[in-house]
């Protein structure tokens, strides 16, 4: 069933404030603060059915509210020139109100305490810097509500959905890395892992473009990142490289919001439903290589090559086989020249070879998406006051 005519108007009013105090005492840098806001939404949603189903049109108005208060304290202690320690804490309180009487969702009221710890060590002779971090984060849920005729659509067998109370996302993150300088070159390598409870996501009702937020039991995002930056070569050129190997997976069951589908689909071969499966933005390998050079006659050029191993494939075999879309590579180029002290002209071409690649085949983003075709930009800049 397709919805042909929808109307949605949403306005939000915020009132809030923030106060912080910073102090330096001996080898400590201390910061203490408080943040609070109140939100009032005005939501109007209307729907007209043009699919021959005979469902009457409807119009729903809602005005949910929410407020958040958080206190934070953070201290950076530097006992030696080569060692920095950090510790902090952020208690947060979030609550909702003014939900419609007929809403299947109940207002959330919850609190979270988020501790954070970090350390940085620099070896003086090598000038290598090692860093480590561990912390918790809380993200409040959107104040999206459902009531009336829209909630009753879930009674339709074509949708088979229900709406659950949305709770906030809770992240546990750790990372460690090292920065290595050598004769003007700088190499940075880090590892990270984020374990998420109540992962905030979204889905659509049926084959429509009506999207609602939801939360999954768990998401696990982990990976390695490497960057390399050169010094100025022959006082003219500099090159850079950035590589990421990342795995982004989600799983479990839907714990809040729109509940109309399993988080992970059964394996096409074994028929077994895995606990974790790739998220729609999961791309295992990403590489950027580029550089810039100062040319004669006050001109310059820069370039970048981007490679991606392919995002998750929502429909294996239609037409691409496997769990991931095809790999893709694009090349960008920019040329520029200064004319005197005031006038500059530049030409930028993105995706020079005009290669097209499908980035997303998941219906949860309202259709399929491809990368942009070749784009050409010309910029003329004149400085009136130099």
PyMOL commands that set and color helices and strands:
alter all, ss='L'
color gray80, all
select helices_A, chain A and resi 148-155+363-365
alter helices_A, ss='H'
color red, helices_A
select strands_A, chain A and resi 5-25+28-48+58-62+65-80+83-97+109-123+128-139+162-164+169-182+185-204+211-229+237-259+276-278+285-295+299-308+328-339+343-350+358-360+369-370+375-382
alter strands_A, ss='S'
color yellow, strands_A
deselect
rebuild
show_as cartoon
